[in-house]
Amino acid sequence: MGHDLIVGGTGMLKQVSVWLASQGRKVTIIGRNQEKFKKIQNSAANPENLYFLNVDYYDINPFTDHLIKTIKKHGPFDRAVVWMRSSAKESLQKLVDILSSTTEHQWSLFHVLGSSASRPLSNRQPECPVNVDYHQVILGFEIQNNGESRWLTHDEISNGVIHAMKNKDRTSIIGQVEPWSMRPEY
Ligand SMILES: NC(=O)c1ccc[n+]([C@@H]2O[C@H](COP(=O)([O-])OP(=O)(O)OC[C@H]3O[C@@H](n4cnc5c(N)ncnc54)[C@H](OP(=O)(O)O)[C@@H]3O)[C@@H](O)[C@H]2O)c1
């Protein structure tokens, strides 16, 4: 039975968590809010496959301890979907290093990034040991028929990530990032 890790799987990637659980794989979701996790469990076809790691990824020591304990208990991860703030760079690198050093096999990382990652100097790929199969999914925006642009919906984001995972796309953009001047205001 494979084991997936998802960071941010109780927010806009909720449908990705539900889809992963339906694949008959173990799914560990990292977050700080147990109530959000319970809602996902309630809507999942296989709730027994879902585990919650209640930790703040900015707290590096508890974050790494929890990851290592989970791996000891439920086995190494062979895939991870990661949506983390850019300011959590050190935690992301720890995650990559721990997942790599705890498996003898290749594992896949689907790194979800905001639109700014499409700009040449803003990309935030972690350093990947040789057993990481790295994939990048960039969130874009949509230009509507009336010419106005909008950010993606949660469903569009989750569906785009699932599509990238099914196709094993090396790099994908959900929606569009050009023309850059058309990106919506926050
Ligand atoms: N197009 C773009 O470029 C773009 C880029 C960024 C955002 N957005 C939009 O902006 C909206 C808000 O983004 P958001 O980041 O709030 O996304 P979100 O996915 O709705 O929520 C953040 C997720 O990450 C978890 N999380 C956040 N901080 C954490 C921490 N310190 N430790 C552990 N888990 C943590 C949250 O769980 P807990 O609450 O349980 O901790 C939750 O699952 C999204 O709905 C998206 O549509 C668009």
The ligand as an SDF file (V2000), in Angstrom:
LIG
                    3D

 48 52  0  0  0  0  0  0  0  0999 V2000
   -2.9780   31.7670   -8.2120 N   0  0  0  0  0  0  0  0  0  0  0  0
   -2.0670   31.9350   -7.2650 C   0  0  0  0  0  0  0  0  0  0  0  0
   -0.9400   32.1930   -7.5890 O   0  0  0  0  0  0  0  0  0  0  0  0
   -2.4100   31.7920   -5.8030 C   0  0  0  0  0  0  0  0  0  0  0  0
   -1.3410   31.7510   -4.9200 C   0  0  0  0  0  0  0  0  0  0  0  0
   -1.6120   31.6580   -3.5760 C   0  0  0  0  0  0  0  0  0  0  0  0
   -2.8990   31.5950   -3.1130 C   0  0  0  0  0  0  0  0  0  0  0  0
   -3.9260   31.6290   -3.9870 N   0  0  0  0  0  0  0  0  0  0  0  0
   -5.3040   31.6050   -3.4710 C   0  0  0  0  0  0  0  0  0  0  0  0
   -5.2720   32.1250   -2.1590 O   0  0  0  0  0  0  0  0  0  0  0  0
   -6.1170   31.3490   -1.3180 C   0  0  0  0  0  0  0  0  0  0  0  0
   -5.5550   31.2150    0.0800 C   0  0  0  0  0  0  0  0  0  0  0  0
   -4.3200   30.5060    0.0830 O   0  0  0  0  0  0  0  0  0  0  0  0
   -3.8930   29.6830    1.3550 P   0  0  0  0  0  0  0  0  0  0  0  0
   -2.4360   29.5610    1.4310 O   0  0  0  0  0  0  0  0  0  0  0  0
   -4.6350   30.1750    2.5540 O   0  0  0  0  0  0  0  0  0  0  0  0
   -4.3610   28.2510    0.9440 O   0  0  0  0  0  0  0  0  0  0  0  0
   -5.2900   27.1620    1.5560 P   0  0  0  0  0  0  0  0  0  0  0  0
   -4.8640   25.9260    0.8720 O   0  0  0  0  0  0  0  0  0  0  0  0
   -6.7010   27.5510    1.4750 O   0  0  0  0  0  0  0  0  0  0  0  0
   -4.8900   27.0330    3.1260 O   0  0  0  0  0  0  0  0  0  0  0  0
   -3.6110   26.7040    3.5860 C   0  0  0  0  0  0  0  0  0  0  0  0
   -3.4160   25.1830    3.8320 C   0  0  0  0  0  0  0  0  0  0  0  0
   -2.1200   24.9630    4.3420 O   0  0  0  0  0  0  0  0  0  0  0  0
   -2.1900   24.5560    5.7300 C   0  0  0  0  0  0  0  0  0  0  0  0
   -1.2320   25.3900    6.4460 N   0  0  0  0  0  0  0  0  0  0  0  0
   -1.0660   26.7330    6.3130 C   0  0  0  0  0  0  0  0  0  0  0  0
   -0.0890   27.1490    7.1210 N   0  0  0  0  0  0  0  0  0  0  0  0
    0.3690   26.0580    7.7740 C   0  0  0  0  0  0  0  0  0  0  0  0
    1.3890   25.8690    8.7410 C   0  0  0  0  0  0  0  0  0  0  0  0
    2.1200   26.8930    9.1980 N   0  0  0  0  0  0  0  0  0  0  0  0
    1.6110   24.6150    9.2020 N   0  0  0  0  0  0  0  0  0  0  0  0
    0.8760   23.5690    8.7510 C   0  0  0  0  0  0  0  0  0  0  0  0
   -0.0980   23.6840    7.8190 N   0  0  0  0  0  0  0  0  0  0  0  0
   -0.3510   24.9290    7.3400 C   0  0  0  0  0  0  0  0  0  0  0  0
   -3.6210   24.8480    6.1530 C   0  0  0  0  0  0  0  0  0  0  0  0
   -4.0530   23.9520    7.1600 O   0  0  0  0  0  0  0  0  0  0  0  0
   -4.3980   24.4610    8.6740 P   0  0  0  0  0  0  0  0  0  0  0  0
   -5.2700   25.6470    8.5370 O   0  0  0  0  0  0  0  0  0  0  0  0
   -5.0220   23.2750    9.3300 O   0  0  0  0  0  0  0  0  0  0  0  0
   -3.0590   24.7960    9.2700 O   0  0  0  0  0  0  0  0  0  0  0  0
   -4.3780   24.6040    4.8590 C   0  0  0  0  0  0  0  0  0  0  0  0
   -4.5420   23.2300    4.6200 O   0  0  0  0  0  0  0  0  0  0  0  0
   -6.3310   30.0290   -1.9780 C   0  0  0  0  0  0  0  0  0  0  0  0
   -7.6850   29.7810   -1.8580 O   0  0  0  0  0  0  0  0  0  0  0  0
   -5.8850   30.2330   -3.4330 C   0  0  0  0  0  0  0  0  0  0  0  0
   -7.0080   30.1990   -4.2840 O   0  0  0  0  0  0  0  0  0  0  0  0
   -3.6940   31.7310   -5.3420 C   0  0  0  0  0  0  0  0  0  0  0  0
  1  2  1  0
  2  3  2  0
  2  4  1  0
  4  5  1  0
  4 48  2  0
  5  6  2  0
  6  7  1  0
  7  8  2  0
  8  9  1  0
  8 48  1  0
  9 10  1  0
  9 46  1  0
 10 11  1  0
 11 12  1  0
 11 44  1  0
 12 13  1  0
 13 14  1  0
 14 15  2  0
 14 16  1  0
 14 17  1  0
 17 18  1  0
 18 19  2  0
 18 20  1  0
 18 21  1  0
 21 22  1  0
 22 23  1  0
 23 24  1  0
 23 42  1  0
 24 25  1  0
 25 26  1  0
 25 36  1  0
 26 27  1  0
 26 35  1  0
 27 28  2  0
 28 29  1  0
 29 30  1  0
 29 35  2  0
 30 31  1  0
 30 32  2  0
 32 33  1  0
 33 34  2  0
 34 35  1  0
 36 37  1  0
 36 42  1  0
 37 38  1  0
 38 39  2  0
 38 40  1  0
 38 41  1  0
 42 43  1  0
 44 45  1  0
 44 46  1  0
 46 47  1  0
M  CHG  2   8   1  16  -1
M  END
$$$$
